[in-house]
Each structure stands twice: as C-alpha cells, then as structure tokens.
C-alpha cells in the first residue's frame, strides 16, 4: 500500500458537484493498493501513519501525533499511486490491485481508523473526484508499506 499524507488545515472531496467528505485540521490521505498487498501491509501503513508526529507542539517542533491534536482524516482512493512511468509516456497501472481487492482493502483501512476513534471522511471509490485542500506547512509525507514490512 502507498499513501501520500498531507497535513492539512482543511480538505474536502466532491463528486458530481456534491461534497461527499470534508474535514478540518488533520490528514488528507491519498491511498493506493497494489495487487501484492496483504493485511500486514495495511496494518503497517496504518500504524505508521497514525503514529507520525508531524504536528507542532508549543515549542514549534514537530512532536505531536494526529491523536494528540484531535485531528481528522479524509481518505481518498488513488490507484494512480501505482503508475509505472518507466516506458513510454502513458502510465501503466498493472501493479495496482483489481478494483474488488482495492475497495475491500480501502474500506478495511477506513474501518480500522474509525475503530481507533478517529473521525474519518472518505471520497467515493471509483468515482471521478475533485479534491481540495489547504496544505498546512506544507507537510507532505510518502509512505510505502513495502518499506515498513519485513519481507
């Protein structure tokens, strides 16, 4: 799994002109699932993400986690995080999970975050979405579960 995590002061996602997900301060997470991903990949990525200390404390040091600041999460599915651009000019997405698998892993990721007590909003799986955000910092972190899980 791959996640592009952006610390935001606000973010929203629209589908057909309707806002389907909206948060205040927290994380906008663009989440991609590969065909090779397992529950271990999901859990490793999720645990690393929620533990990231990328919010500032009273001394203006990145020292606080999402839970520490009561942050919200907007999770948007993003199969294009698995674009392979090595050949030609049109990306290949052969490493991305098939839609059924990707949707299941995406929904499980969101459900676990909610079980952990986070307020989570989502985009709409397989929909054309318009994502708006105010990147706070800016702070953008790239996580790949393959870097987190021992092979």
Secondary structure as GFF3:
##gff-version 3
##sequence-region A 1 151
A	DSSP	beta_strand	2	15	.	.	.	ID=ss1
A	DSSP	beta_strand	18	23	.	.	.	ID=ss2
A	DSSP	beta_strand	26	32	.	.	.	ID=ss3
A	DSSP	alpha_helix	39	51	.	.	.	ID=ss4
A	DSSP	beta_strand	55	56	.	.	.	ID=ss5
A	DSSP	beta_strand	62	64	.	.	.	ID=ss6
A	DSSP	alpha_helix	66	69	.	.	.	ID=ss7
A	DSSP	beta_strand	72	77	.	.	.	ID=ss8
A	DSSP	three_ten_helix	79	82	.	.	.	ID=ss9
A	DSSP	alpha_helix	99	115	.	.	.	ID=ss10
A	DSSP	beta_strand	120	122	.	.	.	ID=ss11
A	DSSP	beta_strand	130	144	.	.	.	ID=ss12
A	DSSP	alpha_helix	145	148	.	.	.	ID=ss13
###
